[in-house]
Amino acid sequence: MFRWTLLVFLSAILAVGLDWLRLPGAFLLGPMAAAIAVTVGVGPIHMPRLPFDWAQGVVGCLIAEAVTPKLLAEIASDWPVFVAGVLAVVLFSLGVGWLLTRWQVLPGPTAIWGTLPGAATALVIMAGDFGCDVGLVAFTQYLRVIVVSVLTAGVAAFALPAAQGSGLSFQLLPATPDWIALVGTLVFIAAASFAARRLCIPAGPLMAVMVAGAILQNLHLLDIDLPEWLLIFGYCCVGWGIGLQFRRQTLRAAMHALPAILLSTLLLVIACGGLAALLVWQFGLDPLTAYLATSPGGASSVAIIASGSHVDVSYVMSMQIARAWFLILVGPWLARGLSRLAGYGAVSKAPSRTKPD
């Protein structure tokens, strides 16, 4: 009980502090950092499976909610550019990950998973089901998200001084909650998560809710409603589920690899900047729009920066979300194939460490 009390208290302080600093994903990163501190400094904590599954479902609904007819129309209208942009960023990242793996900067295929550009939360959840060290994947992914977010915000501010991210201010109690839609969303998350576990789907609650939710929403059979208190619950539980996988040896390995991870992140940012320049030259895109669209950071941080900038937000988010979906659906198999190429053979399918006992 003492450890859980300490974890909740420390999570609240860090999450609110990071949100006050306008850091994207504060309610995910704060609890994750608190979980790492408690489990490494005090001792391990048991994370129940059910809330972790439901939290994955909340993240799945958040991704599914973004797949709207408007977004699909935006992608379809200019699909060659979207395909080229998505594949180029993914190939850059896989190349960096493969080099880090060959140089044994991180153990096994962890570097490949850690450098996949986008959908960080989803990929960290999935990594455990494909035999990776979840703690190291999380460290690599979120360090990249933070570094890229800071650099992207700096570029946006330099290009357009008014382009300061407004941040997200959470309101726990919405003025007019849609109770019918909310209850439907909660029932859908519970049912899809249960079915996914029964079918033994890798990262099942996330994948099942994401795919089924997107289909049902666009068929007008499900009205996804995610009040911010529910998102905070989801982010906190996912953050705890990831952070509690850390051990002292994980932290030592992460610190040892820190310079190489930072260097690889900067190389990836430079490569994506070159791709943005190519889009500006070949297709006449606005430079800031092209840069934000190809940014290898998280979609949420890019959305915050783009919303405060005079850019084509629809175009930026369409490419970001298209890449996130591509990585979630295809990324695990790309990572597994590249791991074999790097000499690590098939990734173990041992029970995931992200699944709490």
Secondary structure by P-SEA (a helix, b strand, c coil): caaaaaaaaaaaaaaaaaaaacccaaaaaaaaaaaaaaaacbbbbbbbaaaaaaaaaaaaaaaaaaccaaaaaaaaacaaaaaaaaaaaaaaaaaaaaaaaaacccccaaaaaaacccaaaaaaaaccccccaaaaaaaaaaaaaaaaaaaaaaaaaaaccccccccccccccccccaaaaaaaaaaaaaaaaaaaaaacccaaaaaaaaaaaaaaaaaccccccccaaaaaaaaaaaaaaaaaaccaaaaaaaaaaaaaaaaaaaaaaaaaaaaaaaaaaaccccaaaaaaaaccccaaaaaaaaaacccaaaaaaaaaaaaaaaaaacaaaaaaaaaaaaccccccccccccccc
